[in-house]
Every structure is written in C-alpha cells, then in structure tokens.
Amino acid sequence: MRRAIARLLLLAGLGCAAAGALLLTVLAPPATLTVAVQPAAGSVAVVTAPGVLDLSGPAATVRAAAGDGRDVFVGVATARDAQAWLGRAARTEVTGVAGSLDEPVARTSAEGSGAAADPRAADVWLASADGSGSAELVWDTTSDEALDAAGGAVAVVATDGTAAAPQRVELTWSLTGDAARHPAAVPLLAGGAVLAVLGAVGLLLHRRPARASRAPARPARQETR
C-alpha cells in the first residue's frame, strides 16, 4: 500500500512539475500587453489617467494613427500640466485595463466638451513625438519623485487640438516579474518537485527485499560400514 502511494506521489509530482515548466516556457504569457483605445465621438484628445502608464515596466509605448493622414501628436506630461493644457476640452480618458492578458480591454470615460490648444505649441511635454498620419512614443516608466509630486505622468494623443482625436490608439507595456508569468506556473513547478521527491523517497524506503536464492537440497549421505 505504501509503495502504491509513493508511486502515485511520484507520478503526480512529475506531472505537476511538467505542467509548471510548460507554463513558464511554451505556454508563458506574451512579453508585452497591448490594449486598443477607441476615442469617444467628439473627443479631440485621448489621455491616460495617472498611474496607467506605470501599469507595468520598464517601458510603455503609445502609438496613434489617423486614417486620413492628418498630423498626429503623442506627448507625455505631468498630470498637472496635461490638465492645464486640456482645460475642459472633450477627451477620452483611459482609466485602466480590464480583462485577461490574452484579451485586455481598455476602461475609458468621456469627459469635457469643446476644443483644446495645439499641443505642438505647448511647452509642457516631458517627451513628445509627432508625424504625418501616425506617431509613436516610448516612455520609461521608472519611478520619479518629482513626477509623483506632480501627480504622475500621463500620455496625451491628439491631432491639432481642435480636430477629432486619431481613430487608432494603442498602449503597450513591457511585462516583467509576476505579470510576465502564469500565476499557477511557479506553484505547480515547486509543488510538483516536492511531491516527486516525496514519492521517490517513499519508493526507496519501501523497496522489497530481494529474495534469497535457495541452494538445491543435497541428498543425504549414506554411511557405509
């Protein structure tokens, strides 16, 4: 009975360890998380809420494209400066990300009304990029005390501040640490290793002793007188 239990522990441990190894390698989550943002009707800008750019590190990438080839602007500013530029302008605010790593969904809300100033004429940007038809900006998400004191960094996507915001906006984060691993991978690998060791030890401790070979019986000697 004990040998059967040990054998089951060994098999279960090897199975769990193999599953954990697969989740860490072949079946591991993607190295990046990308979410698409659909601007609300009438929005002249798309802006991220404080903390969204810092969802995962070490970098976040903001991409935007306008289907009609208009100039596209992408900038990062402190939350305080971005709000000063936006004022009460109509905007789509990205408040977070829902769903799974495989199918993430942007949580958004529509705020304000009216137009904003031309973002290319403002001097509030910590980093910016613009281009005809599309633009892309990579932001280092390393924590900064000065940024934290100003409400954190936010991304702003727009055209000229008066026309509609670009139709296609994407946010991409690099995934590291726990975010880059399946939550069950490490527990399965560690638990499987423990079970496998217990099973192997149990089999070693309960080995059946080898049967001693019996010598063939010798015929009794007859004494001659």
N, C-alpha and C positions, 0 to 999 in steps of 0.2 A: 504493500500500500504506500509506504513512504517513498519507494523508488518511483511509483507512478506519479505521485505528487511532485517529486523533484523533476521528473521528466516534463510534466506539464508546465512547471515554472520556467524551465529552460526554454521550451518552445515558445511560451508566451513572451518571455523576455526578449528572445531573438526577433520575434515578430514586431513587438513594440519598438525595439531599437531600430529595426529596418524602416519602419514607418516614420520614425522621427528623423532618420537620416534622409529619407526621400523628401520630407517637408522642408529640410534645410538646404536641399540641393535642387533636385529636378522639379519638385513641386513648390519651391520657395516663391513668396510673393514677388512682384516686379520691384526693380530697384528704384523706381520713381512712381509718384502718384500724380496723375493728371486729371483735372476737372475742367469741364467746359462751362462757360458762363453765358447765359442768354440775356442781353440787356433788355430791360423793360421798354415798352413803347414810349417814346418821348424823351428817353434818357440821353443827356449829352455827355455823360461820363459813366465809367464803371470804376468803383473804388472799393478797396478791401477794408474791412473793419480792423481796428488794432488787434494784433495777435494772429491774424490769419496768415500773414507772410511767414510767421515763425512756427507754423504748424509742424514742420519738420525741417531738419537741417542736413547739410550745412548751407544749402542754397535753394532759392526759389526762383523760378523763371516765369516771366509774364510775357505772353505772346498775344498779339492782336492783329486782325486783318479786316480791311474794309473791301467789300465786294466790288465797289465802283471805282476802286483805285485812288480814293482820296488819301490825303496825308494822314498818317496815324501817329499818335504820340503815346508813349509809355513813360511814366515817371514814378519815382519813389520819394516821398517826403515824410516829415513827421506828421502825426495825426493832427496836430495843432495847425501846422502850415497848410496842410491839404484842406482842412476845413475852412481856413481863411480864404483860400483860392476858390473853393467851391461855392461858399456862401449858401444860398438857398436854391442853387441850381438843381434841375432834375437829374437824378443819378440812380444807378442800380448799385446797391451796396452788397458786397459778398460778406456774409456774417459767419460763415463756417462751411464745413464739408460734412455731409451725411452719407449713409450707405456703406458699402464694403470697399476693401482695397481693389477688388476687381471691377466694381461698378460704383465709383464715387459720384455723388451728386452735390452740386453747389447749393447752399442755402442762401437765398437772396431776398432783398426787400427793396421796394421802390420808394424813394424819398424826394422831397422838394419839387420845384417847378421852375421853368424858365431856363435861361442860358447862363454860361459862365464866361470868364475871360479866356483869351487864347493861352493855352498852357505853355507854349513856346516863348511867350513874352514874360513869364513869371520867373522869379529868381529864388523859388522856394525848394527846388528839387535837389535831393541828395545825389541822385543819379537819374539819367533820362536817356531815351532813345527815340528817334522818330524816322519815318521813312514813307515813301510813296506806296500806298497800298497795304503795307504791313510794317510791324516793328517788333523787336524782341529785346527784353532786358533781363539780365541775370543779377539777382540781389543776394549778397552774402547775408545770411540770417544770424550771424554771430551776435550775441547779446551785447548791447552797448548802454552804459548807464545814462549817457546824455540823451539817447533816443528814448529810453524808458521814462526819463523825467519829462519828455515832451509828448508822452502818450504812445510811444512806439512808432514804428514805421508802417506806412500804408502805401499801396500801389494805386496809381490813377491811370486809367486808359481813356483817351478822348481823341477827337479829331481837332477841330479848331475852337472848341468850347461852345459853339452855337449850333452846329450841325449834329445830327444823331451820332451816338457813340458807335464805334466799329461793331459790325454784326458778329464777328467771331472773336471771342476772348478765351484764352486758356491760361490756367495756372498750373505749374508743375513744381513738385517738391522732390528733393532727393530724400530717400528713406534710409535711415540708419538705426542701429540699435534694435529695440523691441519692435519698432514699426516695420522693420525690414524682415522680420521673422514671423512665421506662423505661430500663433500663441500656444499651440499644442506640440510644437516640434521639440523643444528642449525637454519638457516634462516626459514626453514619450521616449526620447533617447535616454534620459537619465533613469527613468523608471524601468525601462527595458533592460538596461545594463545591470541594474540591481537584481531584477528577477532572474536574469540569465546567470549571474554569479551565484545566487542562492540555489538555483536548480543544479548547477554544475557541482557545487559543494555537496549538496544533498546526494547526488549520484555517487560522488567519490566516497562519502561516509557510509553509504549503504550498498557497497559492492558485495555481490555474492561471493563468498569464499570459494576458491577453486576446489573441486572435489579431488580428494587424494586417490591416486590410481592404486588399485588393489593388485598385489602380486599374485600370480597364479598359484593355486594351492599345490603344494608338493605332496606326492604320495608318501604315506608313512613307510619308514624303513622296516623291513622285516629282519629281526635278529636271527642269525643262524648260529646254531650251536655246533 
